Amino acid sequence: MLERFKVPAEDRVIVPEPEVRAATEQIFRSMGLSESNAILATDVLMFNDLRGVETHGVSNMLRSYVAGYRNKTLNPRGAITTTRETETTAVIDGGGSLGLHVAPRGMDIAVEKAARYGMGAVCVTGVGHMGGTGYHAMRALPHDMIGVAMSSSGRVVMVPTFGAEPRLGTNPIAWAAPAGEMAPFMIDIGTTQIANNKLRLAQRVGAQVEPGWLARMDGSPIMERSNIPDESYMLPMGGVREQGSHKGYGIGAVIDIMCSSLSGIGPGFISLVPGFHLLAYRIDAFIDVGDFKQSMDDFLRGLAATKPAPGHERVVYPGQLEAEEEAVRSVEGIPYHSEVIEWFRSIEGELGLDFSFT
Amino acid sequence: MLERFKVPAEDRVIVPEPEVRAATEQIFRSMGLSESNAILATDVLMFNDLRGVETHGVSNMLRSYVAGYRNKTLNPRGAITTTRETETTAVIDGGGSLGLHVAPRGMDIAVEKAARYGMGAVCVTGVGHMGGTGYHAMRALPHDMIGVAMSSSGRVVMVPTFGAEPRLGTNPIAWAAPAGEMAPFMIDIGTTQIANNKLRLAQRVGAQVEPGWLARMDGSPIMERSNIPDESYMLPMGGVREQGSHKGYGIGAVIDIMCSSLSGIGPGFISLVPGFHLLAYRIDAFIDVGDFKQSMDDFLRGLAATKPAPGHERVVYPGQLEAEEEAVRSVEGIPYHSEVIEWFRSIEGELGLDFSFT
C-alpha cells in the first residue's frame, strides 16, 4: 500500500491481535451469527488486518456489516443451498448471508472437487460483501492447491474506457500459489485504479489521488494530482487508454461474467448484487507438489533478488510484503486509527459486550 | 489498436484473405508440416489478420517461423505426447513444434474434459510461439464453453515494479465467452504495457511510445513521449507503481506460474522457453446455456450503449472492434504493408511455390 494510505503516527493505537479478534467475534455473535460463522467471518477481517490490508479489515468494514444486520439487508442465519452441481462445479446460494463466511464454504467445495477430479469451481449468489478476495484464494494453499477468488460488486462505480456512465464494480480478484521455503505468492487486486475502500481510507487520512485514478461525472479522466472530489467515477486499472485502461476494463468485465452472468444473477450493472467465483487447481494433477514448490521458491527468490532501479531499495513479489507485515503484527499488535478504537468502545457499551481491551 | 500502429495508407496493399491463406499454407507445408498442421497454423495467423491484430498475423511472425524451421529450433514433425493426465487436467509436450498448431490440440483436450466433467485445463511444454492467445481461447466457444489461454514467453523482457533486471516475458492472456446475438466477448492482452510485436510494428511505421511504456537499462521508467530507444526494458501493465504497475507485474507472474512452474519447465527467467496454459469451462455446468447467452447479450449491449465521455464517439466491449474488423476484411481483403507482400514474393521464388496473388 502506498505510504499516504497508512494511519498517521499521531493517530495510531496499537492493539494486540487476539484482543481485536475476540471483540470482533463477540460483535458477530451478538448480531446473531452462529459460533462457527462468527469465527470464520472474524478470521477474514483479522487476516487482512494482520497483513496490512487495512482497507478490508475491521476499520472500514465491520461497522457497515453491523449496519447491514440491523437494517436486515444481511441475514445472520441464512442457510447455504446448492442450486446446481457437477463433478467439478457448483452454484451455491448464501440465503442473504454476509459473504465473509459463505465464500470460504464455497472454496471448501471447490477444494473437495479438485481433490477428487483435479479442479473445482464454485459460483456464489445470495451474499453480501466478501471481505477482500485474498483470504478466500489462500484457503486452497494448505491443500497443495492453487486458489483463485473473484467478486463482482453490488455497487457500480467504474466507467469503461471512453465511457461516461459506470458499468462495473471494483471487481477484485485474488490468485494464490504455495511455495516451499518462501512465503506464498498471492496477488489480490481491484480492477479499478484504486480500491473503493481505499478512497474512504484516503479521505480519513487526508491523502490525495494521482492523475488517472478518477473520472469527472462526464467521464473525463482527472489528470492532475488532487484532493478527492465530492463526486467522481473510478477509472479502470491503467487509467487512460494510452496507459492500458482497456485492459483493466476488460479484466473487470471478465470478473463480472464469471461472478454474475455465470452464476445466474445477471450482469452486475443490472442485478446490482454481488456474486463470487472460487476456483481451485490441485497441483499434483499437473506436477509433483515437491517439484512445484521448488520451482516456486526459485521463481520467488529470483523476483525478490532482482536488482532495484535507482531510488528503490528492493524488488518484492506479490504477497511478500504482506507476509512480512503479518510476522511483525502477530507479535507487536495491529496499528489502528484511534477513531476505530473509539468505535469499538462505543459498540461495546451499546451491545452490552465486554472486550477487555488492555 | 491505437491509430499510430496501423499501416500508413501510402504503404498499404489490400489482399483477399483466401490468397494469403493459401500462400501461408503452402509455406508451412514446404517447411515440412503435415497438411492438417499447416491448415491449423495458418488459421491462427489469418484469424489475427482478419481481426486487425496485425502484430500476430503473417506480417511479423511468419518469417520468424520460417527462420525457426530453417535453423532447426522448430521441429515440423514434432509429435504430441501426454506426460501427465487426470479426469480434468493434462500436461502435453509438443516435441519442439510451433505452438500455433499444438495449442489448439491442447484446448481440444481441455474441451473434451470439460464436456465430461465440467472443466478442463492443459499445460503445454516443448513448443515454440503460440501466435497470440486469442485464437486458442475462442476455440472453446463453439462448444458453449468459456475459454482461457495463457503463454509464458521464452524471452524475458519485463522489469518487475522497481526492478532493473527483466524477469518476465510479455506473458499474454486471452479470455473468451460466447453471447447470443452479440459478437463474442474476447479480451486478449499482454501483461507488459505494450506487446513485444507492437514495438517492432511501431518501428516499421515510425510510431512513438508513450510515457510509462518502457524503462531505461537501469530500470528507471521513461516518462516522456519519445522514439523507441535502441535498448530498453518493458514496464508491466500500468507502467509505474502509482498507476498500478504492481498489478501488471503480478498478473504477468501468475501467467508465468500457470504456464512454466505448473507445467514443469520451471520459471520463465530460468528455463527461457515458452509454456502454455489452456482452460475450458462448460457453461451448463453452472447455468443453462440459453440463459447465459441472454445475460451476455444484456451485458455486452449495455457496455456498448454506455454514454461516451467528451471527445469520444462510443464505448466498445472487448472483442467488438475485432469482430467488426473481421466482417469488413472477410469481404474487402486485408491491408498489408507493401514490404510484407514483397517478402511473400521473394519467399515464393526462393521455395519454388506458386501463390497466384492477383
Interface residues (C-beta under 8 A of the other chain):
Chain A: L2 R84 T86 E87 T88 T89 V91 Y117 G118 M119 G120 A121 C123 I146 V159 P160 T161 F162 G163 A164 E165 R167 W175 A177 F185 I187 I189 Q193 E210 G212 A215 D218 G219 S220 M237 G238 G239 R241 E242 Q243 G244 H246 K247 G248 Y249 G250 I251 A253 V254 D256 I257 M258 S260 S261 L262 S263 G264 G266 P267 F269 I270 Y281 R282 I283 A285 F286 I287 D291 F292 S295 M296 D298 F299 G302 L303 T306 K307 P308 A309 P310 G311 H312 R314 V315 V316 Y317 P318
Chain B: L2 R84 T86 E87 T88 T89 V91 Y117 G118 M119 G120 A121 C123 I146 V159 P160 T161 F162 G163 A164 E165 R167 W175 A177 F185 I187 I189 Q193 E210 G212 A215 D218 G219 S220 P221 M237 G238 G239 R241 E242 Q243 G244 H246 K247 G248 Y249 G250 I251 A253 V254 D256 I257 M258 S260 S261 L262 S263 G264 G266 P267 F269 I270 Y281 R282 I283 A285 F286 I287 D291 F292 S295 M296 D298 F299 G302 L303 T306 K307 P308 A309 P310 G311 H312 R314 V315 V316 Y317 P318
